[in-house]
């Protein structure tokens, strides 16, 4: 059975054969339909979607930055403690 079959005279509609041997062909067809849909989108809608994606990425990066700043503060505190301990040890032995 072919991927596309007769559709009783309707030129704007295509049947997709769900059989496993045509799965690759079906996925390529669906992928091309999705690409056409995305390409036909209004440019303003595409830009709005891109802005939303960038805002989400920004928020994620801000969160990561805050986490890393907290880790850095903890490490700096530990470093100061180690330096103080080392200085104390030096004073005790001198």
CNS distance restraints for C-alpha pairs under 8 A (distance, minus, plus):
assign (resid   1 and name CA) (resid   5 and name CA) 7.77 0.50 0.50
assign (resid   1 and name CA) (resid  17 and name CA) 7.47 0.50 0.50
assign (resid   2 and name CA) (resid  17 and name CA) 7.08 0.50 0.50
assign (resid   3 and name CA) (resid  15 and name CA) 7.35 0.50 0.50
assign (resid   3 and name CA) (resid  16 and name CA) 5.61 0.50 0.50
assign (resid   3 and name CA) (resid  17 and name CA) 4.99 0.50 0.50
assign (resid   3 and name CA) (resid  22 and name CA) 6.83 0.50 0.50
assign (resid   3 and name CA) (resid  25 and name CA) 7.30 0.50 0.50
assign (resid   3 and name CA) (resid  26 and name CA) 7.02 0.50 0.50
assign (resid   4 and name CA) (resid  14 and name CA) 6.11 0.50 0.50
assign (resid   4 and name CA) (resid  15 and name CA) 5.47 0.50 0.50
assign (resid   4 and name CA) (resid  16 and name CA) 5.89 0.50 0.50
assign (resid   4 and name CA) (resid  17 and name CA) 6.82 0.50 0.50
assign (resid   5 and name CA) (resid  14 and name CA) 7.14 0.50 0.50
assign (resid   5 and name CA) (resid  15 and name CA) 5.96 0.50 0.50
assign (resid   5 and name CA) (resid  16 and name CA) 7.78 0.50 0.50
assign (resid   5 and name CA) (resid  17 and name CA) 7.97 0.50 0.50
assign (resid   6 and name CA) (resid  14 and name CA) 7.98 0.50 0.50
assign (resid   6 and name CA) (resid  15 and name CA) 7.87 0.50 0.50
assign (resid   7 and name CA) (resid  11 and name CA) 7.65 0.50 0.50
assign (resid   7 and name CA) (resid  13 and name CA) 7.05 0.50 0.50
assign (resid   7 and name CA) (resid  14 and name CA) 6.74 0.50 0.50
assign (resid   7 and name CA) (resid  15 and name CA) 7.17 0.50 0.50
assign (resid  16 and name CA) (resid  26 and name CA) 6.50 0.50 0.50
assign (resid  17 and name CA) (resid  22 and name CA) 6.97 0.50 0.50
assign (resid  17 and name CA) (resid  26 and name CA) 7.19 0.50 0.50
assign (resid  18 and name CA) (resid  22 and name CA) 7.02 0.50 0.50
assign (resid  18 and name CA) (resid  23 and name CA) 6.87 0.50 0.50
assign (resid  18 and name CA) (resid  26 and name CA) 7.48 0.50 0.50
assign (resid  19 and name CA) (resid  23 and name CA) 6.63 0.50 0.50
assign (resid  22 and name CA) (resid  26 and name CA) 5.96 0.50 0.50
assign (resid  23 and name CA) (resid  27 and name CA) 6.05 0.50 0.50
assign (resid  24 and name CA) (resid  28 and name CA) 6.26 0.50 0.50
assign (resid  25 and name CA) (resid  29 and name CA) 6.22 0.50 0.50
assign (resid  26 and name CA) (resid  30 and name CA) 6.15 0.50 0.50
assign (resid  27 and name CA) (resid  31 and name CA) 5.94 0.50 0.50
assign (resid  28 and name CA) (resid  32 and name CA) 6.10 0.50 0.50
assign (resid  29 and name CA) (resid  33 and name CA) 6.26 0.50 0.50
assign (resid  30 and name CA) (resid  34 and name CA) 6.21 0.50 0.50
assign (resid  31 and name CA) (resid  35 and name CA) 6.21 0.50 0.50
assign (resid  32 and name CA) (resid  36 and name CA) 6.18 0.50 0.50
assign (resid  33 and name CA) (resid  37 and name CA) 6.17 0.50 0.50
assign (resid  34 and name CA) (resid  38 and name CA) 6.13 0.50 0.50
assign (resid  35 and name CA) (resid  39 and name CA) 6.00 0.50 0.50
assign (resid  36 and name CA) (resid  40 and name CA) 6.05 0.50 0.50
assign (resid  37 and name CA) (resid  41 and name CA) 6.42 0.50 0.50
assign (resid  41 and name CA) (resid  45 and name CA) 6.78 0.50 0.50
assign (resid  41 and name CA) (resid  46 and name CA) 6.76 0.50 0.50
assign (resid  42 and name CA) (resid  46 and name CA) 6.43 0.50 0.50
assign (resid  43 and name CA) (resid  47 and name CA) 6.18 0.50 0.50
assign (resid  44 and name CA) (resid  48 and name CA) 6.12 0.50 0.50
assign (resid  45 and name CA) (resid  49 and name CA) 6.11 0.50 0.50
assign (resid  46 and name CA) (resid  50 and name CA) 6.14 0.50 0.50
assign (resid  47 and name CA) (resid  51 and name CA) 6.06 0.50 0.50
assign (resid  48 and name CA) (resid  52 and name CA) 6.20 0.50 0.50
assign (resid  49 and name CA) (resid  53 and name CA) 6.23 0.50 0.50
assign (resid  50 and name CA) (resid  54 and name CA) 6.13 0.50 0.50
assign (resid  51 and name CA) (resid  55 and name CA) 6.09 0.50 0.50
assign (resid  52 and name CA) (resid  56 and name CA) 6.22 0.50 0.50
assign (resid  53 and name CA) (resid  57 and name CA) 6.22 0.50 0.50
assign (resid  54 and name CA) (resid  58 and name CA) 6.04 0.50 0.50
assign (resid  55 and name CA) (resid  59 and name CA) 6.15 0.50 0.50
assign (resid  56 and name CA) (resid  60 and name CA) 6.18 0.50 0.50
assign (resid  57 and name CA) (resid  61 and name CA) 6.16 0.50 0.50
assign (resid  58 and name CA) (resid  62 and name CA) 6.13 0.50 0.50
assign (resid  59 and name CA) (resid  63 and name CA) 6.23 0.50 0.50
assign (resid  60 and name CA) (resid  64 and name CA) 6.30 0.50 0.50
assign (resid  61 and name CA) (resid  65 and name CA) 6.04 0.50 0.50
assign (resid  62 and name CA) (resid  66 and name CA) 6.21 0.50 0.50
assign (resid  63 and name CA) (resid  67 and name CA) 6.28 0.50 0.50
assign (resid  64 and name CA) (resid  68 and name CA) 6.12 0.50 0.50
assign (resid  65 and name CA) (resid  69 and name CA) 6.06 0.50 0.50
assign (resid  66 and name CA) (resid  70 and name CA) 6.26 0.50 0.50
assign (resid  67 and name CA) (resid  71 and name CA) 6.32 0.50 0.50
assign (resid  68 and name CA) (resid  72 and name CA) 6.06 0.50 0.50
assign (resid  69 and name CA) (resid  73 and name CA) 6.21 0.50 0.50
assign (resid  70 and name CA) (resid  74 and name CA) 6.37 0.50 0.50
assign (resid  71 and name CA) (resid  75 and name CA) 6.20 0.50 0.50
assign (resid  72 and name CA) (resid  76 and name CA) 6.04 0.50 0.50
assign (resid  73 and name CA) (resid  77 and name CA) 6.17 0.50 0.50
assign (resid  74 and name CA) (resid  78 and name CA) 6.29 0.50 0.50
assign (resid  75 and name CA) (resid  79 and name CA) 6.09 0.50 0.50
assign (resid  76 and name CA) (resid  80 and name CA) 6.22 0.50 0.50
assign (resid  77 and name CA) (resid  81 and name CA) 6.31 0.50 0.50
assign (resid  78 and name CA) (resid  82 and name CA) 6.19 0.50 0.50
assign (resid  79 and name CA) (resid  83 and name CA) 6.16 0.50 0.50
assign (resid  80 and name CA) (resid  84 and name CA) 6.06 0.50 0.50
assign (resid  81 and name CA) (resid  85 and name CA) 6.06 0.50 0.50
assign (resid  82 and name CA) (resid  86 and name CA) 6.09 0.50 0.50
assign (resid  83 and name CA) (resid  87 and name CA) 6.06 0.50 0.50
assign (resid  84 and name CA) (resid  88 and name CA) 6.03 0.50 0.50
assign (resid  85 and name CA) (resid  89 and name CA) 6.17 0.50 0.50
assign (resid  86 and name CA) (resid  90 and name CA) 6.21 0.50 0.50
assign (resid  87 and name CA) (resid  91 and name CA) 6.20 0.50 0.50
assign (resid  88 and name CA) (resid  92 and name CA) 6.16 0.50 0.50
assign (resid  89 and name CA) (resid  93 and name CA) 6.36 0.50 0.50
assign (resid  90 and name CA) (resid  94 and name CA) 6.24 0.50 0.50
